[in-house]
């Protein structure tokens, strides 16, 4: 099995698990799941964010930061009527290093909640 095929299979399994846990982090304002937590370079990571929408929510941001990689994605959201799940978010071809993936939700001027995942690519 090629590395690319294995990465696609991992992403698909992660998506299926994420959908089956549709309300992961119930009771928490934000829940972030990134997999795999440890992988070999060049790695493909899959992030899933689940939020408990609030009237004040206007922005969801997910940042992946590592030694030779940075990516920031933002969505404008509409308070309580926003979707609860944002997935999958792919990070492809990551070089070796330690990465922090962080998700934040809130208004444009105030962060309401943050979730973080530490990832190792070898």
Chimera marker file (.cmm) of the C-alpha trace (Angstrom):
<marker_set name="trace">
<marker id="1" x="0.000" y="0.000" z="0.000" r="1" g="1" b="0" radius="0.5"/>
<marker id="2" x="1.463" y="3.356" z="-1.002" r="1" g="1" b="0" radius="0.5"/>
<marker id="3" x="1.932" y="6.151" z="1.540" r="1" g="1" b="0" radius="0.5"/>
<marker id="4" x="-0.585" y="8.346" z="-0.309" r="1" g="1" b="0" radius="0.5"/>
<marker id="5" x="-3.180" y="5.543" z="-0.335" r="1" g="1" b="0" radius="0.5"/>
<marker id="6" x="-2.593" y="4.940" z="3.385" r="1" g="1" b="0" radius="0.5"/>
<marker id="7" x="-3.038" y="8.656" z="4.101" r="1" g="1" b="0" radius="0.5"/>
<marker id="8" x="-6.320" y="8.745" z="2.168" r="1" g="1" b="0" radius="0.5"/>
<marker id="9" x="-7.555" y="5.663" z="4.016" r="1" g="1" b="0" radius="0.5"/>
<marker id="10" x="-6.613" y="7.234" z="7.359" r="1" g="1" b="0" radius="0.5"/>
<marker id="11" x="-8.473" y="10.413" z="6.427" r="1" g="1" b="0" radius="0.5"/>
<marker id="12" x="-11.582" y="8.470" z="5.425" r="1" g="1" b="0" radius="0.5"/>
<marker id="13" x="-11.610" y="6.437" z="8.651" r="1" g="1" b="0" radius="0.5"/>
<marker id="14" x="-11.119" y="9.618" z="10.669" r="1" g="1" b="0" radius="0.5"/>
<marker id="15" x="-14.035" y="11.285" z="8.892" r="1" g="1" b="0" radius="0.5"/>
<marker id="16" x="-16.306" y="8.301" z="9.517" r="1" g="1" b="0" radius="0.5"/>
<marker id="17" x="-15.392" y="8.216" z="13.209" r="1" g="1" b="0" radius="0.5"/>
<marker id="18" x="-15.900" y="11.976" z="13.438" r="1" g="1" b="0" radius="0.5"/>
<marker id="19" x="-19.349" y="11.790" z="11.884" r="1" g="1" b="0" radius="0.5"/>
<marker id="20" x="-20.348" y="8.990" z="14.237" r="1" g="1" b="0" radius="0.5"/>
<marker id="21" x="-19.274" y="11.178" z="17.170" r="1" g="1" b="0" radius="0.5"/>
<marker id="22" x="-21.177" y="14.148" z="15.769" r="1" g="1" b="0" radius="0.5"/>
<marker id="23" x="-21.479" y="15.934" z="19.087" r="1" g="1" b="0" radius="0.5"/>
<marker id="24" x="-18.030" y="15.172" z="20.494" r="1" g="1" b="0" radius="0.5"/>
<marker id="25" x="-17.159" y="17.470" z="23.349" r="1" g="1" b="0" radius="0.5"/>
<marker id="26" x="-20.787" y="17.909" z="24.421" r="1" g="1" b="0" radius="0.5"/>
<marker id="27" x="-20.893" y="20.641" z="27.042" r="1" g="1" b="0" radius="0.5"/>
<marker id="28" x="-17.607" y="22.194" z="25.895" r="1" g="1" b="0" radius="0.5"/>
<marker id="29" x="-17.710" y="25.358" z="23.776" r="1" g="1" b="0" radius="0.5"/>
<marker id="30" x="-15.189" y="23.908" z="21.303" r="1" g="1" b="0" radius="0.5"/>
<marker id="31" x="-13.651" y="20.500" z="20.679" r="1" g="1" b="0" radius="0.5"/>
<marker id="32" x="-10.717" y="19.827" z="18.345" r="1" g="1" b="0" radius="0.5"/>
<marker id="33" x="-9.651" y="16.429" z="17.107" r="1" g="1" b="0" radius="0.5"/>
<marker id="34" x="-6.549" y="16.001" z="14.942" r="1" g="1" b="0" radius="0.5"/>
<marker id="35" x="-5.298" y="12.665" z="13.695" r="1" g="1" b="0" radius="0.5"/>
<marker id="36" x="-2.962" y="11.001" z="13.574" r="1" g="1" b="0" radius="0.5"/>
<marker id="37" x="-1.223" y="12.410" z="16.655" r="1" g="1" b="0" radius="0.5"/>
<marker id="38" x="2.071" y="10.811" z="15.566" r="1" g="1" b="0" radius="0.5"/>
<marker id="39" x="2.967" y="10.123" z="11.933" r="1" g="1" b="0" radius="0.5"/>
<marker id="40" x="5.790" y="9.799" z="9.425" r="1" g="1" b="0" radius="0.5"/>
<marker id="41" x="6.774" y="12.537" z="7.007" r="1" g="1" b="0" radius="0.5"/>
<marker id="42" x="5.399" y="13.572" z="4.601" r="1" g="1" b="0" radius="0.5"/>
<marker id="43" x="2.292" y="13.480" z="6.761" r="1" g="1" b="0" radius="0.5"/>
<marker id="44" x="-1.342" y="14.218" z="6.112" r="1" g="1" b="0" radius="0.5"/>
<marker id="45" x="-3.294" y="15.402" z="9.148" r="1" g="1" b="0" radius="0.5"/>
<marker id="46" x="-7.049" y="15.632" z="9.389" r="1" g="1" b="0" radius="0.5"/>
<marker id="47" x="-8.647" y="18.094" z="11.813" r="1" g="1" b="0" radius="0.5"/>
<marker id="48" x="-12.248" y="18.177" z="12.957" r="1" g="1" b="0" radius="0.5"/>
<marker id="49" x="-13.760" y="21.008" z="14.973" r="1" g="1" b="0" radius="0.5"/>
<marker id="50" x="-17.062" y="20.812" z="16.827" r="1" g="1" b="0" radius="0.5"/>
<marker id="51" x="-18.547" y="23.888" z="18.474" r="1" g="1" b="0" radius="0.5"/>
<marker id="52" x="-21.496" y="24.598" z="20.719" r="1" g="1" b="0" radius="0.5"/>
<marker id="53" x="-22.738" y="27.742" z="18.938" r="1" g="1" b="0" radius="0.5"/>
<marker id="54" x="-23.368" y="30.880" z="20.964" r="1" g="1" b="0" radius="0.5"/>
<marker id="55" x="-25.149" y="34.099" z="19.964" r="1" g="1" b="0" radius="0.5"/>
<marker id="56" x="-21.851" y="36.034" z="20.201" r="1" g="1" b="0" radius="0.5"/>
<marker id="57" x="-19.928" y="33.720" z="17.835" r="1" g="1" b="0" radius="0.5"/>
<marker id="58" x="-18.846" y="35.404" z="14.615" r="1" g="1" b="0" radius="0.5"/>
<marker id="59" x="-15.556" y="33.695" z="13.725" r="1" g="1" b="0" radius="0.5"/>
<marker id="60" x="-13.995" y="30.235" z="13.869" r="1" g="1" b="0" radius="0.5"/>
<marker id="61" x="-10.247" y="30.021" z="13.250" r="1" g="1" b="0" radius="0.5"/>
<marker id="62" x="-8.013" y="26.955" z="12.958" r="1" g="1" b="0" radius="0.5"/>
<marker id="63" x="-4.212" y="27.359" z="12.877" r="1" g="1" b="0" radius="0.5"/>
<marker id="64" x="-1.607" y="24.653" z="12.226" r="1" g="1" b="0" radius="0.5"/>
<marker id="65" x="1.891" y="25.832" z="13.160" r="1" g="1" b="0" radius="0.5"/>
<marker id="66" x="5.185" y="23.962" z="12.946" r="1" g="1" b="0" radius="0.5"/>
<marker id="67" x="8.867" y="24.540" z="12.219" r="1" g="1" b="0" radius="0.5"/>
<marker id="68" x="8.495" y="24.792" z="8.415" r="1" g="1" b="0" radius="0.5"/>
<marker id="69" x="4.721" y="24.997" z="8.028" r="1" g="1" b="0" radius="0.5"/>
<marker id="70" x="1.980" y="27.488" z="8.889" r="1" g="1" b="0" radius="0.5"/>
<marker id="71" x="-1.633" y="27.524" z="7.807" r="1" g="1" b="0" radius="0.5"/>
<marker id="72" x="-4.552" y="29.591" z="9.099" r="1" g="1" b="0" radius="0.5"/>
<marker id="73" x="-8.153" y="29.033" z="8.058" r="1" g="1" b="0" radius="0.5"/>
<marker id="74" x="-11.078" y="31.197" z="9.182" r="1" g="1" b="0" radius="0.5"/>
<marker id="75" x="-14.816" y="30.996" z="8.759" r="1" g="1" b="0" radius="0.5"/>
<marker id="76" x="-17.339" y="33.741" z="9.398" r="1" g="1" b="0" radius="0.5"/>
<marker id="77" x="-20.132" y="32.167" z="11.413" r="1" g="1" b="0" radius="0.5"/>
<marker id="78" x="-23.593" y="33.350" z="12.397" r="1" g="1" b="0" radius="0.5"/>
<marker id="79" x="-23.956" y="32.887" z="16.147" r="1" g="1" b="0" radius="0.5"/>
<marker id="80" x="-26.329" y="30.222" z="17.388" r="1" g="1" b="0" radius="0.5"/>
<marker id="81" x="-27.460" y="29.318" z="13.846" r="1" g="1" b="0" radius="0.5"/>
<marker id="82" x="-23.916" y="28.229" z="12.855" r="1" g="1" b="0" radius="0.5"/>
<marker id="83" x="-23.133" y="24.610" z="11.968" r="1" g="1" b="0" radius="0.5"/>
<marker id="84" x="-21.809" y="22.561" z="14.885" r="1" g="1" b="0" radius="0.5"/>
<marker id="85" x="-19.215" y="20.604" z="12.897" r="1" g="1" b="0" radius="0.5"/>
<marker id="86" x="-16.402" y="21.739" z="10.630" r="1" g="1" b="0" radius="0.5"/>
<marker id="87" x="-14.641" y="18.771" z="9.049" r="1" g="1" b="0" radius="0.5"/>
<marker id="88" x="-12.532" y="17.559" z="7.487" r="1" g="1" b="0" radius="0.5"/>
<marker id="89" x="-9.713" y="20.093" z="7.408" r="1" g="1" b="0" radius="0.5"/>
<marker id="90" x="-6.673" y="18.569" z="5.693" r="1" g="1" b="0" radius="0.5"/>
<marker id="91" x="-3.013" y="19.461" z="6.193" r="1" g="1" b="0" radius="0.5"/>
<marker id="92" x="-0.983" y="17.650" z="3.545" r="1" g="1" b="0" radius="0.5"/>
<marker id="93" x="2.718" y="16.889" z="3.029" r="1" g="1" b="0" radius="0.5"/>
<marker id="94" x="3.891" y="18.084" z="6.436" r="1" g="1" b="0" radius="0.5"/>
<marker id="95" x="7.642" y="17.851" z="6.995" r="1" g="1" b="0" radius="0.5"/>
<marker id="96" x="9.094" y="16.419" z="10.231" r="1" g="1" b="0" radius="0.5"/>
<marker id="97" x="8.594" y="18.454" z="13.393" r="1" g="1" b="0" radius="0.5"/>
<marker id="98" x="6.325" y="19.246" z="16.310" r="1" g="1" b="0" radius="0.5"/>
<marker id="99" x="3.089" y="20.993" z="15.402" r="1" g="1" b="0" radius="0.5"/>
<marker id="100" x="0.423" y="22.816" z="17.346" r="1" g="1" b="0" radius="0.5"/>
<marker id="101" x="-3.069" y="22.869" z="15.890" r="1" g="1" b="0" radius="0.5"/>
<marker id="102" x="-5.315" y="25.377" z="17.630" r="1" g="1" b="0" radius="0.5"/>
<marker id="103" x="-8.983" y="26.222" z="17.095" r="1" g="1" b="0" radius="0.5"/>
<marker id="104" x="-10.670" y="29.345" z="18.470" r="1" g="1" b="0" radius="0.5"/>
<marker id="105" x="-14.264" y="30.538" z="18.379" r="1" g="1" b="0" radius="0.5"/>
<marker id="106" x="-15.707" y="33.901" z="19.345" r="1" g="1" b="0" radius="0.5"/>
<marker id="107" x="-16.485" y="37.369" z="18.111" r="1" g="1" b="0" radius="0.5"/>
<marker id="108" x="-14.085" y="39.422" z="16.008" r="1" g="1" b="0" radius="0.5"/>
<marker id="109" x="-12.832" y="41.181" z="19.158" r="1" g="1" b="0" radius="0.5"/>
<marker id="110" x="-13.010" y="38.432" z="21.828" r="1" g="1" b="0" radius="0.5"/>
<marker id="111" x="-12.095" y="34.735" z="21.879" r="1" g="1" b="0" radius="0.5"/>
<marker id="112" x="-14.786" y="32.731" z="23.665" r="1" g="1" b="0" radius="0.5"/>
<marker id="113" x="-13.045" y="29.342" z="23.663" r="1" g="1" b="0" radius="0.5"/>
<marker id="114" x="-9.871" y="27.632" z="22.470" r="1" g="1" b="0" radius="0.5"/>
<marker id="115" x="-8.901" y="24.002" z="21.875" r="1" g="1" b="0" radius="0.5"/>
<marker id="116" x="-5.402" y="22.728" z="21.101" r="1" g="1" b="0" radius="0.5"/>
<marker id="117" x="-3.746" y="19.540" z="19.839" r="1" g="1" b="0" radius="0.5"/>
<marker id="118" x="-0.014" y="18.751" z="19.829" r="1" g="1" b="0" radius="0.5"/>
<marker id="119" x="1.162" y="16.657" z="16.877" r="1" g="1" b="0" radius="0.5"/>
<marker id="120" x="4.482" y="14.952" z="16.088" r="1" g="1" b="0" radius="0.5"/>
<marker id="121" x="5.619" y="14.222" z="12.547" r="1" g="1" b="0" radius="0.5"/>
<marker id="122" x="8.765" y="12.090" z="12.408" r="1" g="1" b="0" radius="0.5"/>
<link id1="1" id2="2" r="1" g="1" b="0" radius="0.2"/>
<link id1="2" id2="3" r="1" g="1" b="0" radius="0.2"/>
<link id1="3" id2="4" r="1" g="1" b="0" radius="0.2"/>
<link id1="4" id2="5" r="1" g="1" b="0" radius="0.2"/>
<link id1="5" id2="6" r="1" g="1" b="0" radius="0.2"/>
<link id1="6" id2="7" r="1" g="1" b="0" radius="0.2"/>
<link id1="7" id2="8" r="1" g="1" b="0" radius="0.2"/>
<link id1="8" id2="9" r="1" g="1" b="0" radius="0.2"/>
<link id1="9" id2="10" r="1" g="1" b="0" radius="0.2"/>
<link id1="10" id2="11" r="1" g="1" b="0" radius="0.2"/>
<link id1="11" id2="12" r="1" g="1" b="0" radius="0.2"/>
<link id1="12" id2="13" r="1" g="1" b="0" radius="0.2"/>
<link id1="13" id2="14" r="1" g="1" b="0" radius="0.2"/>
<link id1="14" id2="15" r="1" g="1" b="0" radius="0.2"/>
<link id1="15" id2="16" r="1" g="1" b="0" radius="0.2"/>
<link id1="16" id2="17" r="1" g="1" b="0" radius="0.2"/>
<link id1="17" id2="18" r="1" g="1" b="0" radius="0.2"/>
<link id1="18" id2="19" r="1" g="1" b="0" radius="0.2"/>
<link id1="19" id2="20" r="1" g="1" b="0" radius="0.2"/>
<link id1="20" id2="21" r="1" g="1" b="0" radius="0.2"/>
<link id1="21" id2="22" r="1" g="1" b="0" radius="0.2"/>
<link id1="22" id2="23" r="1" g="1" b="0" radius="0.2"/>
<link id1="23" id2="24" r="1" g="1" b="0" radius="0.2"/>
<link id1="24" id2="25" r="1" g="1" b="0" radius="0.2"/>
<link id1="25" id2="26" r="1" g="1" b="0" radius="0.2"/>
<link id1="26" id2="27" r="1" g="1" b="0" radius="0.2"/>
<link id1="27" id2="28" r="1" g="1" b="0" radius="0.2"/>
<link id1="28" id2="29" r="1" g="1" b="0" radius="0.2"/>
<link id1="29" id2="30" r="1" g="1" b="0" radius="0.2"/>
<link id1="30" id2="31" r="1" g="1" b="0" radius="0.2"/>
<link id1="31" id2="32" r="1" g="1" b="0" radius="0.2"/>
<link id1="32" id2="33" r="1" g="1" b="0" radius="0.2"/>
<link id1="33" id2="34" r="1" g="1" b="0" radius="0.2"/>
<link id1="34" id2="35" r="1" g="1" b="0" radius="0.2"/>
<link id1="35" id2="36" r="1" g="1" b="0" radius="0.2"/>
<link id1="36" id2="37" r="1" g="1" b="0" radius="0.2"/>
<link id1="37" id2="38" r="1" g="1" b="0" radius="0.2"/>
<link id1="38" id2="39" r="1" g="1" b="0" radius="0.2"/>
<link id1="39" id2="40" r="1" g="1" b="0" radius="0.2"/>
<link id1="40" id2="41" r="1" g="1" b="0" radius="0.2"/>
<link id1="41" id2="42" r="1" g="1" b="0" radius="0.2"/>
<link id1="42" id2="43" r="1" g="1" b="0" radius="0.2"/>
<link id1="43" id2="44" r="1" g="1" b="0" radius="0.2"/>
<link id1="44" id2="45" r="1" g="1" b="0" radius="0.2"/>
<link id1="45" id2="46" r="1" g="1" b="0" radius="0.2"/>
<link id1="46" id2="47" r="1" g="1" b="0" radius="0.2"/>
<link id1="47" id2="48" r="1" g="1" b="0" radius="0.2"/>
<link id1="48" id2="49" r="1" g="1" b="0" radius="0.2"/>
<link id1="49" id2="50" r="1" g="1" b="0" radius="0.2"/>
<link id1="50" id2="51" r="1" g="1" b="0" radius="0.2"/>
<link id1="51" id2="52" r="1" g="1" b="0" radius="0.2"/>
<link id1="52" id2="53" r="1" g="1" b="0" radius="0.2"/>
<link id1="53" id2="54" r="1" g="1" b="0" radius="0.2"/>
<link id1="54" id2="55" r="1" g="1" b="0" radius="0.2"/>
<link id1="55" id2="56" r="1" g="1" b="0" radius="0.2"/>
<link id1="56" id2="57" r="1" g="1" b="0" radius="0.2"/>
<link id1="57" id2="58" r="1" g="1" b="0" radius="0.2"/>
<link id1="58" id2="59" r="1" g="1" b="0" radius="0.2"/>
<link id1="59" id2="60" r="1" g="1" b="0" radius="0.2"/>
<link id1="60" id2="61" r="1" g="1" b="0" radius="0.2"/>
<link id1="61" id2="62" r="1" g="1" b="0" radius="0.2"/>
<link id1="62" id2="63" r="1" g="1" b="0" radius="0.2"/>
<link id1="63" id2="64" r="1" g="1" b="0" radius="0.2"/>
<link id1="64" id2="65" r="1" g="1" b="0" radius="0.2"/>
<link id1="65" id2="66" r="1" g="1" b="0" radius="0.2"/>
<link id1="66" id2="67" r="1" g="1" b="0" radius="0.2"/>
<link id1="67" id2="68" r="1" g="1" b="0" radius="0.2"/>
<link id1="68" id2="69" r="1" g="1" b="0" radius="0.2"/>
<link id1="69" id2="70" r="1" g="1" b="0" radius="0.2"/>
<link id1="70" id2="71" r="1" g="1" b="0" radius="0.2"/>
<link id1="71" id2="72" r="1" g="1" b="0" radius="0.2"/>
<link id1="72" id2="73" r="1" g="1" b="0" radius="0.2"/>
<link id1="73" id2="74" r="1" g="1" b="0" radius="0.2"/>
<link id1="74" id2="75" r="1" g="1" b="0" radius="0.2"/>
<link id1="75" id2="76" r="1" g="1" b="0" radius="0.2"/>
<link id1="76" id2="77" r="1" g="1" b="0" radius="0.2"/>
<link id1="77" id2="78" r="1" g="1" b="0" radius="0.2"/>
<link id1="78" id2="79" r="1" g="1" b="0" radius="0.2"/>
<link id1="79" id2="80" r="1" g="1" b="0" radius="0.2"/>
<link id1="80" id2="81" r="1" g="1" b="0" radius="0.2"/>
<link id1="81" id2="82" r="1" g="1" b="0" radius="0.2"/>
<link id1="82" id2="83" r="1" g="1" b="0" radius="0.2"/>
<link id1="83" id2="84" r="1" g="1" b="0" radius="0.2"/>
<link id1="84" id2="85" r="1" g="1" b="0" radius="0.2"/>
<link id1="85" id2="86" r="1" g="1" b="0" radius="0.2"/>
<link id1="86" id2="87" r="1" g="1" b="0" radius="0.2"/>
<link id1="87" id2="88" r="1" g="1" b="0" radius="0.2"/>
<link id1="88" id2="89" r="1" g="1" b="0" radius="0.2"/>
<link id1="89" id2="90" r="1" g="1" b="0" radius="0.2"/>
<link id1="90" id2="91" r="1" g="1" b="0" radius="0.2"/>
<link id1="91" id2="92" r="1" g="1" b="0" radius="0.2"/>
<link id1="92" id2="93" r="1" g="1" b="0" radius="0.2"/>
<link id1="93" id2="94" r="1" g="1" b="0" radius="0.2"/>
<link id1="94" id2="95" r="1" g="1" b="0" radius="0.2"/>
<link id1="95" id2="96" r="1" g="1" b="0" radius="0.2"/>
<link id1="96" id2="97" r="1" g="1" b="0" radius="0.2"/>
<link id1="97" id2="98" r="1" g="1" b="0" radius="0.2"/>
<link id1="98" id2="99" r="1" g="1" b="0" radius="0.2"/>
<link id1="99" id2="100" r="1" g="1" b="0" radius="0.2"/>
<link id1="100" id2="101" r="1" g="1" b="0" radius="0.2"/>
<link id1="101" id2="102" r="1" g="1" b="0" radius="0.2"/>
<link id1="102" id2="103" r="1" g="1" b="0" radius="0.2"/>
<link id1="103" id2="104" r="1" g="1" b="0" radius="0.2"/>
<link id1="104" id2="105" r="1" g="1" b="0" radius="0.2"/>
<link id1="105" id2="106" r="1" g="1" b="0" radius="0.2"/>
<link id1="106" id2="107" r="1" g="1" b="0" radius="0.2"/>
<link id1="107" id2="108" r="1" g="1" b="0" radius="0.2"/>
<link id1="108" id2="109" r="1" g="1" b="0" radius="0.2"/>
<link id1="109" id2="110" r="1" g="1" b="0" radius="0.2"/>
<link id1="110" id2="111" r="1" g="1" b="0" radius="0.2"/>
<link id1="111" id2="112" r="1" g="1" b="0" radius="0.2"/>
<link id1="112" id2="113" r="1" g="1" b="0" radius="0.2"/>
<link id1="113" id2="114" r="1" g="1" b="0" radius="0.2"/>
<link id1="114" id2="115" r="1" g="1" b="0" radius="0.2"/>
<link id1="115" id2="116" r="1" g="1" b="0" radius="0.2"/>
<link id1="116" id2="117" r="1" g="1" b="0" radius="0.2"/>
<link id1="117" id2="118" r="1" g="1" b="0" radius="0.2"/>
<link id1="118" id2="119" r="1" g="1" b="0" radius="0.2"/>
<link id1="119" id2="120" r="1" g="1" b="0" radius="0.2"/>
<link id1="120" id2="121" r="1" g="1" b="0" radius="0.2"/>
<link id1="121" id2="122" r="1" g="1" b="0" radius="0.2"/>
</marker_set>
